[in-house]
Amino acid sequence: MLATGSAGTAAADGAWTEADYFAPVPEVLTVTRLAQPLEHVPGSVTVIDRDIIQRSGARDMTDLLRLVPGYLVGGFNGANITAAYHMPLDEYGQRNLVLVDGRSLYNSGYANGTTRALMTVALDDIERIEVFRGTNSAAYGANALFGVINVITRHPADVERRRVAISVGNDGIRDVTAGLAWEHGASQHRLTVHRRGDEGYRPGSGVNDDRRVAQLHWRADGVAAPGWEWSWRAGVSDLALGMGYAGNVGDAPRTMRYRNLYGQAQLRVEVSASDAVQAMLSWDRIDTDDRFDYAPIPPVVVDFGAREQRLALELQHQRQWGEGLRTVWGLGWSDDRIRSRPLFDTEAVISAQRWRVFGTAEWAWSPRWLLNAGLYATHDSRVGTGAWPRLMVNYRLGDHHTLRAGVTRAARDPSLFDLAANVRYRFPTPPYEIATVVSSGTIEPERLLVQELGYLGQWPARQLTLDVRLARERLRDYIEEIRVPGSQRRDFINRGGFAMRSLEYQLRWHPRRDTRLWLGQTWTDAEWIDANYLRQPPRRMLTGGWWQRVGAQWDLAVLAAAQSRMSWRQPGRHSLPGRLRLDARLARTWRDGPTTSELAFTVQSVGGAQPAFIPERVLDRRVFVTWRLSQ
């Protein structure tokens, strides 16, 4: 939610001008696949623009998502940090879809989800992040159960020709980013190299969670003919993540290797003033190497390694039928494959193919009423057929004030590991074989029903925006891994699920052009239908930010994230008390001819170390300095 413009072009006195009040209304691109102003969107959206990304002091995506109401950041160790809506009910990001320029980031193997995918995005490449807070299966299908994080990267024409940034701090923080942008004939190119590393939650605490990330990303854009725009993207991310704990033979210290290679091609054709067609082809390969010797039985090696591959094709057509009616519809196909003897006890490829059709209609049948109707239907070769509709009505109370109400059905398909896991360990002495996770393959998709009310108020003269969301969500057939009674073997089952009632708001205020203020709060009440499963999200959460430019050279940012008592695991021993985290950043910028330099000092968790997952898992205070140079 909120404009994408930068606050960096302030007038000398910092005051707003009449031109600012009547500037074009910002649009979001993610929710329905149609570009829409905020008052037309069927739900609540948070937009983190380039200005906030640069000034936040964030080192990765999870730091930025602390700014989104309802999003919680955490992880079982400091090398595997994730962020998701309705955490810890979605601990690995399995129910929050992450897209980068429309390409899905999702791991279908062991501990499937988007935890590691969030680490494969370089912040320096991001133009904006649109976060839809609430289910969006009606537009994007499975894995968009709780929301969509859509990362839109920078066009090469908007990137500095040369840029470099270096960060150095405590706990082993060593980050380097370098990039180039150039033109070649009729095409424009962007190349980014990035390395990031630190020593995890708290070095010396017995948790092996140091992290090293290396990335290379390339993007090229061009115009083949009038109305024909093309774009190519390719890259690789190498992650070396610390895992395990000292003295734990069942989870010994080691380094997990995770590599993601990708390629993507897009073509957009403006057929006419009212018709546009878009095609996208993407390919991903994920190689995971994670193994260690099981000390009690020397011949046994615990192994979670796998090779995954995804190929996806999508065609989309947009049409303006008249002044009050627009539609978008499309077809898609994807093929997911995994090869892993340790996870599936076979050399054969485990695969699933999905075919899908989707569509959204936006109909303004009067100046005050607007209808968003969407439907996503799919056939999964392993799960079967499903369809997920959305119906949302927006009512314009007056200029800049909108009410919305609607109902959405959604679902999440089981992953390939959920459906076909067969993890066995064999050794030469009795009992010869131990089966640890063997899936019966009988689980059904999770099903979600959401009833939602909302309000969007905008006061342009005050540069103030308020977005309120009230929702009731009912999830059935929650997928959980359990131990089979009378056995050491584990399987996946569908549990009863939960009912959740939530109220949240986000306030964005620009009292002056050099000042930005954000405030968001969330109140949640989750009740499990199956009382044996008691993960509890915090009942109250707060997020806030203050960005202040002082003169032409100085910039200050203060970010806050707080939550009440919660439990990642079982309540009691694993419960965390309420906590508040404050981050602060002070930066000075200066120019020397064509070169712009910035020196920034950032402190994360100003108040000191605090528990981040369970009481004994503590996140240290981090202090680092960043020097940035661009031309």
N, C-alpha and C positions, 0 to 999 in steps of 0.2 A: 504494500500500500504506500503510495506517495510518489512524488515526482522523481524523475531521473536526473534532473538538472543539477549542476554543481553549484556549491556555495562559494566556490573559489573566485568568482568574477564579481565580487562585491564592489559597490560604488565606494567612493572615497569615504563617505560618512557612514556606510553600512546600511543605509535606509533603503526600503523598497520604493520602487517607482511605479507609475501607472502601467508601464509596459509589463512589469512583473505580474500585476493583478490580472491582466488579460492575455497572458501567455497561453500557448496551446495546452489543452488538457492532456496530461500524461496518459499513456495507454499501457496495458499489460498484454502479453502475448500468450501466456501459458494456459489459462484456465480452460477455455473452450476451443483452442486452436485458432480463434479469431482475435485480431487486435481490437481491444475494447477499452473505453474509458472506465474508470473505477466504478462509476455509478451503474454500469451495465453488467458488471461481473457477477456471476451467480455464486458468491461466496466471499471469503476474506482473504486478502492477499497482502503479503509483506514484500516490498521491493527494497533490496540493498543495492544502492547504485555505486558507481565507480568512485565517487567522492567519498562515501562512507568507507568503502573497502580500503582506500589509500590512507585514510586518516584514523582508522580504528586501532592500528597496532597489531592486527591479527596476523598470525603466522600460517594458518590453514583455514579450511572451510568451517571446521567445527567452532573455531573462535567466533566467526561471523554469525553463525546460527544461534549463538547466545542472545542475539538481538531480537529474535523472533518470538512473539508470545506463544506459550505452549510448547516450545522446543526445549529439551533438556539435553545437556552434554555430559557424557561420562564414558566409562569403559572399564573392563576388568583389569587393565593395566595401562600405563602411560603410552604404550606403543600402539594401542588399539582403541583410540578414542573415536566415538561416533556421536552423532546428534540426530534426534528424531522427534517427531510429534508424538505425544502420548508415551514417551519413555517413562518407566522401564517396561511398559506393556509391549514395546517393540525394541528390545534391547540391541539387536543387531541391524536395525534399519530394514527389516524384511518387508515392512508394510508402508514404507515411505519411498516412493519412486524418485530416483535421481537421474536427471537428464542433463547432458552437455550438448547444447545445440541440437537437441532432439534425439541424441543417441542415448539409449538406456544403459546405465551402469548398474549391473546386478550380478551377484555371484551366486550360482545355483548349487555349489558344492557344500562342503562341511562348513557349519556356522554361516550359512548363506545370508546374503543381505548386501548392504551398501557400506559397511564399516570401512573396509579398505578402499573402496571406490572413491570415497570422499578425499582420500589422500592423494589421488592421482590427478587432481586439478591444481594448476599453478595459479595462485591469486593474481599474479601480475597479468595474466591473460584474460581476466574476467571483466566484462563491461557492466553486468548487473546480474543479480540473482533474484528470481521471482519465486516466492514460496507461497503456494496455495495451502492454507491451513484448513484441512478437511478433506473428506474423501473425494477422489476424482477419477474413479474407475470408469465413469460414463464417458470420459474423454481419452483415457490412457490405459484402461484395462487393469489386469492383475498387477499387484505390487504398488498401485496408487491408492491403497486402501485407506491410509490415514493422511495422505497429502502428496504433493509433488514439489520437489526442489529443482527448478529449471535454471541451469547455468547458461548464460548467454555470453559468449566470448567476444573479444574485441576484434573489430574489423581491421585488417592490416592498414587501411588508410587512416585509422584513428590512433595508431600506435607511434610512439617516438621512434625516430630512426635508429638511435642507439641508446641503450639503457643498461644500467647495472645497479644492483643493490646488494649490500652485505650487512648481515646482522651477527653480532657476537654478544654472548651473555653467559650467565651462570648455568649450572646443570648441563654443561656441554652444548649450549645453543650455538650452532654454526650454520648459517643460512647464506646462500649465494644465488642470485638470479641475474642472468644476462640475456639480452635480447637484441635482435636486429629486425628492421622492417625495410623493405625495398620494393621497387617496381621493376617488372621485366616485361617489356612490350605493353600489352593491354591488361596484364595481370598484376596484382599486388600481393606481397608475401609478408608473413610474420614468422619469426623463428625465436623460440624461447628455450633456454637451458636453465634448469633449476636444481639445486641441491639443498636439502634441509635435514637437520639432525639435532637430537638432544638426548639426554640420559633418563628420560621418563619421569614418573611421578616424583620420587625422591631417591637420588642415588644413595646406595649403601643400606637400603631398607630390606634387602633380601629379595626384592621383586626384580626380575630380569626384564626390563622394558625399555631399553634404549632403542632409538629409532633413527634410521637413515633412509632418506628418500632421494632418488635421482630421477629427473624427468627431462624429456626432450619433446617439444610440441612444434608442429609446423602447420600453418594455414595459408591457403592461397585463394584469392577471389578474383573474379573477372566477369566481363560482359561479352558474351559470344556474339550477340546481335541485339538490336533494340528490343527490349523486353525479355531478353534471355540472360539470366544471371546464374553463374555457377560458382561452386565453392568446393575445395578439397581440404581435408584435414587428416593428419596422421601423427602418430607419436608413440612413445614408450615411457612407461613408469616402472622403475625398479624400487621395491620396498624391502628393506632389511629390518625386521621387527623382532625385538626381544620377546621371548615367551618363557613361561615356566618360573619356578620358584626354587631357591636353594633348599636342599634337603627333602624335596618332594619327588619320590621315585616315580610317581604316576604322572608327573608334569615337570620333568626335569628342565633346567635352564638350557636354552638353545636359541638359535636365530632362525626365524622363518623367512624364507625368500618368496616374494610375490612379484610377478612381472605381468604387466598388462600392455599388450601391443594393440593398436587400433588403427583403422582407416575408415574414412567416411567421405562420401561424395553426395552433393546436393545440386539440384537443378530446379530453378523456378522460372516459369514462363508466364508472362502477362499476355494472355490470349486476347483480351480486350479490356476496356475500362472497367468492366464488371466481372470478368472471369480471370482466375489465376490457377495454374496447375503446378504442383510441386512434387518432386520425386527425391527419395533419399535411399541410399544403399550404405550399410555400415557393417563392419567386421571387427570382432574383438577376439583376442586370445589371452587367456589367463593361465599362467604356469605357477603352481604353488609347490614349494618344497619345504616340508615341515616334518621332521623326524627326530627321534632320539632313542637311545638304547634303554630298554626297560631293565634296570639294575637287578631286581630279584631273579629274573630268568634271562641270563646273558644272551641266548640266541635270539630273543624277541626284540624287534625294533618297532616302536610305535610310530606310525606313519599316517599323516593326513594329506599327503601330496596328491596332486591331480593336475590334469591339463584340460581346460575348458575352452570352448569355442562357440561364438554366436555369430550368425549371419542373419541380417534383417533387411527387408525391403518394404518400403511404404510409399504409396501414391496418395495424393491428397488434392482435392478440388474445392476452391472457394468461389462463391458466386453471390453477387449483389442483385437481388431480384427486383428491387424497387427501393423507394425511400425508407420503408420500414421493415424489410425482410432481407436477411443474409443467411447463407448456409455454408457449412463446410462438411465434406464427407470424404471418406477414403477407404482404401483397402491395404492390408498389410499381411506379411508372412515373415516368420522367423524360425530359425532352426538352432536349438541349443544342444551341445554335445559335451560329454565329459568322458575322459578315459582315466581310470584310476583303479588298479587292482587293490590297493589298500582300503579304499572306500566301498568298492562294489564286488570284490572277490572275483573279478573276471578281467580279462584283457579286452573284452568287447567294449564298444562304445555305447554308453547310455545316452539316449537322446529323446528329445521331444520337439515336435513341430506344432506351430500355432498359426492358424489362419484367422483373420479378423476383419470386421467391417465396422466403421464408426461414423457417426454423424451428429451435428449440432445445428439447430435452427435458432436464430435470434430474431424475434418478431416484436416490433413495436407497433401494437395495434392502435395506440393513441399516444398523444404527447406525454401522458403520465404512466402508462402501463407498458412493461416490456417482459416478454416471456423467453426464457432460455430452456430449450428442451434438447436433451442429449441421449444417445444410446450407443453402447459399445457391445458388440456381439462377437464371440470368439469360439473357436473349436480347438481344443488341445488334444493331441494324439494320445496322451496318457490320462487326462482328467475328464475329457468330454466337452460338452457344449455349455456355454453360459451367456447371459445377457444382463447388462447392468444399465438401468435408466436413471435419468435425472430430470426433475421438473422444478424450476425455480422461477418465481414471479418477482419482479422488481417494480415497486410503486414509487413514483416521484412525488414527494410531499410538496415540493416547491423547488426553487432554484437551489441546487447543491445539496439537497437533502433527499435521501432514498431509503425506503424500507425494502427488505427482501424476505421471502419466505419460500420454503421448498422442502422436497423429499428426495432422497437419493438412495439407491441400492447399490451395493458394491460387493466385491469378493476378492480373495487372495488365493491363488492356486498353490498347492504344495510344491516345493522345490524338487529337483531330481533326487537330491539326497534324502529328502523326506519320504519319497516314494520307493526308492530302490536301494537304500543303504544296506550293505552286507559286510560289516567289519569283523574280520576273524584273525586270530593270531594262532599260529601253529608252531610247535616245538617238539623235540624228539623224545621227551619223557612224559609219562601220563600226567594229565588227561589228554595230551596231544593237541587239543584245540580248545580255544576259548572264543566264543562269539560275544562281542560287546554291543554292537548296534546292528540289529537285523530288522529292516522294515517289512511289515506285513503288506504294505502297499494298498491298504484299504481306506486310508483317510480321505476325507472330502474337503473341498475348498472351504475356507472361512467365509462367513457371510455377514454382511454389515448393513444395517438400516439406520439412516441418519435423518432426523427431523431438525430443521434449522430455521432460526429467525435472525435477522441482522439489520443493522442500521449504519448508514454511511452519511456523515455530515461534513461538509466542506465550507469553510469561511475564507474565500480568496483574499479579501481585504486584510485579514489577519494572518494569512498563510498558515491556517490551522485545519487539520483533518482528524476526524475521529471515526474509527471503525469498530463496531461492536458485534460480537458473535455469541449467540445463545444456541446451544445444541444439545440434543439427546441422541446418543449413539448406542445401539444394541448389537453386540457382536456375538454370533453363535458359531459353534464348531471350532473354537480356538484350538490351534494345533500345538501340541506339547510333546516333548520327549519324556517318556516315563520308564521306570524299571518294571519289567514283567514280573508279576508275583511268582515267588518260588524259583526265581532264576536270576542270574547275573546279567541277563540280556536286556537291552533297552529297545523300545519301539516307539513309534509315533501314533498318537491317538487324537481324536477330536474331543475336547472338553466342552462343558456347557457354555463357557464364555463369560461375558460381563455386560453390565449396563452402566453407561457413564453419562453424567450430566455436567456440562461445563459452561462457564461464562467467561468471556475474555474481551479485552478491548486493547486497541493500540491508538495512541495519540501522537501526532506529528505536528510540531509547531516551529515556524521560522519567524520569530519576532523581529529579527533583523537579517539582512542578507549574510552577515558574518556569524550568525548564531543558528544552530540547529538543536532542537530538543526532541527526544523520543521518550515515550513512557508506555509500557504495556503491563497488564496484569491478567492473570488467569486464576479462576477458581474451579476446582475439579472435584467431583464426587464419583468414585468408581466402586461398584459393588459386584463382586464375583458371584456368578450363579453356582459354580462349583467352589465351595468354601475351602477346599484343600489347596487351592492355588491362590496365594495371597500377595503377590507382588503389588505394591501400592505406589502409585505416583504421588507426588506432593499435592496436597490440597490447595496450596496457594503458591503462585510463582509471580515474580516481578522482573521486568527487564527495563533498562533505561539507558539513555545516552545523552551526553552534552558535548557538542562540538563547537568550539569558539575560536575564531580567528582574531588575532590581536595585531592590528596594524597590517603592514604588507608582508611581514616575514614570519611572524610567530603563529603557532597553531596549538591549541590544547584540546584534548579529548578525555572524557571520563566516562567509563562504561560500568554498569551495575547489573548483576544477575543474582537473584535471591530465590530461595524456595523453602517451604516448610518441611517438616519431618517426612521422610520417605523410606522405602525399602526396595533395593535392587533384587534382593533374594527373599528369604523368609523374614518376617518381622521379628523383632527381638534382638538377637545377637547381631544381625546384619543391618539393622535399622540405622539410618543416618539422621542426626539432628538437623534442625533448620540451619541454613547457612547463607551468608552473603559474600559475594565476590566482587571486588572493585578493581578495575584496571584503569591505568592512567597513562597518557602519552603526551609528551611535549616535544614539539618539532620547530626547527628554524629552517627557512628556505631562503636562498639567495641565488642571484643570476650573475654569470660572468660571460658576457657575449651570448652565444647561442646555447650555452650550457646552463642547465638548472641543477642545483645541488640542494639536498635536504639532509639534515642531521636530526635524528629523532631518538629520544630516550623513553623507553616503555617499561612499565612495571605491571605485571599481571599478578593478581591476588595480593593487592597492596597490604591487606590486613594480616598476611602471613599464611603459613601452610594450613590446609584444611582437608578433612576427609573427602574423598572424591568418588568412592565406590562402596566400600565397607569401612567401618571405623578405622581399621589399621592400614588402609590403603590411602595414603596422604599425598596430596598435590602440593609441591613446594612453591614458595614465592619465586617468580622468575623476573629477572631484570636483564634487559638487553639494549644495545645501542644499534641503530640502523643508519647506514649512510647510503644515500641514493643519488645517482647522477643520471641525467638524461639530456639528449640533444634532439 
